[in-house]
Amino acid sequence: MIGALVAIIDQEIRRRVTAALHANGFPEYRSTYRGIFMWTRAEGSRITELAELAQITQQSMSELVAEVERRGYVERIADPTDRRAVLVRRTERGCQVNAIARQVVAEVQEEWEAQLGAPEYGHMLAALRHIVTLIAPATTGVAGHPRTLAHGTNVRASSAGVARKGKRTNQVDHDTSTVRPDKEPGEP
């Protein structure tokens, strides 16, 4: 039951993000690209890491990255720590997609908070974050994603229903445009 409820919320966010991107000059964007945008770190990520986080095969992720690269959203660069490896990194065009998606998600959150009321919305967010920390190991990836926040991190809901950082540990702030404590699961 909870899976279906979370899936319905996820589908609505995907629908709104995709519609906004199409309306803002990204008509070729598909919601299947979301995993790349959601999990790629600012400094770049390996395809093996992206595949694992998106729960698809490396071959499928490689094909998806190639498609997204052809559309100008990401680029492949040499891994400075291992010359044999390649990193996938968002281009400026890819960063624009993330900025629009973050704005859409913020608007959706404000709308839903207004409908539920700030206290109920804040409790719901806190409960969801708590569940994620219980079921998923800490990992690199989405900045501010509950899995990237170390235990003991003080995250609270503001009156706008958006998480604000208190003390952050075990998370490197590589790029303030992508490392944000208010980024939600499912957001590109």
N, C-alpha and C positions, 0 to 999 in steps of 0.2 A: 504494500500500500504506500509506504513512504517513497519507494522508488518511482512509482507513477506520479505522485505529487511533485517530487523534485524534477522529474522529466518534463512535466507540464510547464513548470516555471522556467526551466532551461529552454524549452522550445519557444516560449514567448519572448525571452530575452534574445535568443538567436534570430527570431523573426524580426524583431524591432531593430537590432543591430544591422542585419543584412539590408533591411529597407532603408535605413538611414545612410548606409554606405552607398547603396545604389543611387540614392537621391543626391549624394554629395560627390559625385564624380568617380565612383568605383563600381561601375555596372557589372564588371566581370567577377566581383568578389562572390565567393560561395561560402556558406557556413561551414563546409567541410575543411576550410582553411583554418578554422578557429584554433585548433590544437597547436599549430605552428605559432600563431600570434600569442597564444596564451602561455606557452611554455618556453619560448625562446628568450634566453637571458640577453640583456643589453650588449654584453661583450660577445655573444654568440653561443650556440649550443651545438653539440654533435648530433648527427642524425640518430645514432644509437640511443642517445639520451631522450631525444624527442619521441622516438618510437615507443620507448618504454613508458614514458609519461602519458602518451596518448593511447597506450594499450593497443598498438597496431604493430605489424611486422616492420622490420627495417626496410624491406623492399617496398612496402606500401608507403612508408614515410618518405623514402628516397624519391619515389614517383610523385608524391604530393609536393615535396620541396621543389622538384624540378618544374612542376606546373606553376607554383607560386613564384619561383625565380623568373620564369618566362614572363610573368605578368609584372615583374619589377618590384615585388614586395619584399623579397629577401635577396641576399647575395651569399655566395660561398667564399670564405676566406681561409687562409692557412691558419692552423692552430699554432699560436706562438709557443705553446708548451710541448708540442709534438709535431714535427714537420710532416709526419706521415698522415696526420689527421686533418680534417676539414671542419670548420665551424660554419653554421648557418646563422646569419645575422640580418635583422631587419634593415631595409634601406630607408631613406627619408620617406618614400611613398608608404612603406610598411608602418613606419612610425605614425604617419597621418591616419592610417586605419586604426591603430591602437587609440589615438587621441579621440577620434569620433566614437569608437566603441565605448571608451570610458565615459564620455559625455552621455551617451544613450543610457548606459547602465545607471549612472548617477540620476538621470531624470526618472527612470523606472523606479529606482529606490525611493526617490522623493514622492512619486505618485502613490506607491504602495504604502509608504509610511503615512501619508495623509489619509489614505483609506482605512488603515488599521489603527492609527494613532501611534504616537511616538513610543509610549511604554511597551505596547504589545509588539511593535516592530523591532524595537531594541532587544526584547527578550527572545524573539524568534531568531534574530541574527546571532545573538550570544549562544543560543542552544545549537544552532547549526555549526557554528565555529567549534564549539566544544565537541560535538559528534565527530567532526572531521579530524580534530586532534587525537581523538580516541582510536579512530580506525585507520589512519594513514600515517606512515612514518614521515618524519621531517625530510624534506628533499629540497633541491635547488629548483628553480623554475619561477613560476608566477610570483612576482613581487607582491608581498603583502598577503598572499594566499595563506589561509590558516595553516597549511602544512609547512610553510616556510617560517612561521613564527615559532620561536622556541617556547618550551613550557616556561611559565613564569613571566611571559611577556604581558604587560598590562595593556589590554585592548578594551576599549569601552565604546559603546554606541553614543554618538553625540545626539543632540536634538534633531539633527538632520538625518539620523539613522545611518550615518557613515562612520566606519571605524576610524578612530584617531589613535596614533601611536602614543604609547607611554614609553616604557623602556623596551628597546629592541635589542635582542642578542642573537648571535649566530646568524646574522643576515648582513650581507655586504651591500652597501648602497652604491651600486655601480653607475646608475644614471637616474637622476631624480625624476626624469620624465616617465620612466617605466617602473621604478622601485617605489611603490606607494603602499602605505598601510591600508588604504581604503579600497583596494582592488578586490573584487569578489570572485569566488570560484565560478568558472564558466565564462568569465569576461576575457575577450581577446586582449 
